[in-house]
Amino acid sequence: MLAQTTPWYAHALQRTAAGPAEPLPVPARMEWTTRPGSGPGAEILGPDLRRKRVLELGCGPGHYAACLAARHGARVTGVDLVGLQVRRARSHYGRLANLTFVAGHALHYLQASDEPFDAIYSVFGAVGLVAPELLLPAITHCLKPGCLLVFSVPHPLRAGRRPSADDRPRRDSVVLPDRSRLPLVRWDFDADCWEKHLNRAGLWLASAQEFHDARQNRWPTTLLITARKL
Ligand SMILES: C[S@@+](CC[C@H](N)C(=O)[O-])C[C@H]1O[C@@H](n2cnc3c(N)ncnc32)[C@H](O)[C@@H]1O
């Protein structure tokens, strides 16, 4: 029921109505930004991912989880709030080994998880959409010491926005496949504010990179954060 009240459910429903999900070829590389082919790839998660336990929070149709499992030998779990998305991900990539898709809220999945991960990541997924004071400590709890959380979020200055003046979430919207929009709230922090929240949760900022997309405008579109559990 919870999942059906989110705009992500409407998003998945429109995608599903547009056509059945078919098996897809595995993407050639991992993408973190709004511009395919730009920015780092899977190497940002660590030099050797073979046999590593990796978790994606908000995996959607599963493209990047599939890439990490099939091309980098990681043992990947992708979690998504919307069961329809998980069904699509399984239709696209369910044939691959070492890849599991689970329907659930990222926070609940982390809280119920007892075996720690070698890396946790989110590509415009649950990080930024769930209260950081709850989600980040849960992520820390599920990471092995020395391991990484990597996430990309829409840049807080995208399309000429002003930086958030406080720690509260801001109104934003999701663009659906038919180009209509539905409202949602997003924790739209700049790198300094993410660093403060990461530190409170026992994670240390390793890098914060911003990326532009020349097709859109002169403002940065993506903020990519790497943080380490010490
Ligand atoms: C913009 S899509 C990104 C999907 C995927 N990471 C990609 O880049 O293709 C955001 C996804 O996050 C999922 N999501 C949103 N809130 C979530 C939560 N609290 N827990 C798990 N998944 C969530 C949505 O259902 C949606 O599939």
The ligand as a Gaussian input file, in Angstrom:
#p B3LYP/6-31G(d) Opt

LIG

0 1
 C       15.040000       7.904000     -10.557000
 S       14.779000       6.183000     -10.225000
 C       16.453000       5.563000     -10.363000
 C       16.512000       4.098000     -10.670000
 C       17.909000       3.523000     -10.934000
 N       18.817000       3.781000      -9.843000
 C       18.454000       4.052000     -12.233000
 O       19.244000       4.999000     -12.197000
 O       18.074000       3.526000     -13.284000
 C       14.518000       6.174000      -8.449000
 C       14.149000       4.811000      -7.916000
 O       14.243000       4.847000      -6.489000
 C       13.179000       4.082000      -5.967000
 N       12.944000       4.518000      -4.575000
 C       12.436000       5.706000      -4.165000
 N       12.350000       5.743000      -2.827000
 C       12.808000       4.543000      -2.380000
 C       12.951000       3.957000      -1.087000
 N       12.599000       4.620000       0.008000
 N       13.453000       2.698000      -0.999000
 C       13.789000       2.001000      -2.112000
 N       13.669000       2.510000      -3.361000
 C       13.190000       3.759000      -3.489000
 C       12.016000       4.359000      -6.911000
 O       10.993000       3.388000      -6.845000
 C       12.715000       4.400000      -8.266000
 O       12.704000       3.135000      -8.883000

